[in-house]
């Protein structure tokens, strides 16, 4: 082989490897972190199992979260483009033209820091498709209503037609604003995101100082365990009180006083 051909191959090899890595990253997503009750269900008859950090999820896989639970997924090897699945939510990894991830029910926080050039990230719900090329927003879907709240950049929104196709009507949602859409309808008017909610979203995304989602979830779990301990101790005291009353009542249910015998 001529030296020039060898040199050309040597120069192109890193680019080919990088492209292969990107292609692999686009075919699956990685679990960055999770806490609480999070279940992964593989497509077909692949079965279900608890979610764990480091797992790679292929297209068609679903992830469901329970009370006070969450999961964070990365759509690239550098973990710069992520979604955080809120509690009591269910999503499907799609990786197709209509969306990268489908939110069936619940909430999804999307943070895009470095999408490949020309790529658009889409979140699909039963009612809408929301997407962008580099921004951050929160999507909530429940009972035929989808709301998208933007805390960084600009997001587009489209409705879903009755036949499942995506509507041609597209509107933008600017930073600090949100839109709501009903199933088979058009996006509603753009209204400001409440100040407290906007701050919370930016904090969870790491745009403002404060506890991130994983830290907040850990704090919530500790608080819940503390509350459970208090309730347990209260129940124990109630049981002791009932036992004392039963002892005083005696077998026949009448009054039965205890006397201390003095010798």
Secondary structure as GFF3:
##gff-version 3
##sequence-region A 1 263
A	DSSP	alpha_helix	3	27	.	.	.	ID=ss1
A	DSSP	beta_strand	28	35	.	.	.	ID=ss2
A	DSSP	beta_strand	38	41	.	.	.	ID=ss3
A	DSSP	beta_strand	48	50	.	.	.	ID=ss4
A	DSSP	beta_strand	56	58	.	.	.	ID=ss5
A	DSSP	beta_strand	62	65	.	.	.	ID=ss6
A	DSSP	beta_strand	70	74	.	.	.	ID=ss7
A	DSSP	beta_strand	81	85	.	.	.	ID=ss8
A	DSSP	beta_strand	90	96	.	.	.	ID=ss9
A	DSSP	beta_strand	99	112	.	.	.	ID=ss10
A	DSSP	beta_strand	121	125	.	.	.	ID=ss11
A	DSSP	beta_strand	128	132	.	.	.	ID=ss12
A	DSSP	beta_strand	136	142	.	.	.	ID=ss13
A	DSSP	beta_strand	145	152	.	.	.	ID=ss14
A	DSSP	beta_strand	155	160	.	.	.	ID=ss15
A	DSSP	beta_strand	166	173	.	.	.	ID=ss16
A	DSSP	beta_strand	177	182	.	.	.	ID=ss17
A	DSSP	beta_strand	191	192	.	.	.	ID=ss18
A	DSSP	alpha_helix	195	204	.	.	.	ID=ss19
A	DSSP	alpha_helix	213	249	.	.	.	ID=ss20
###
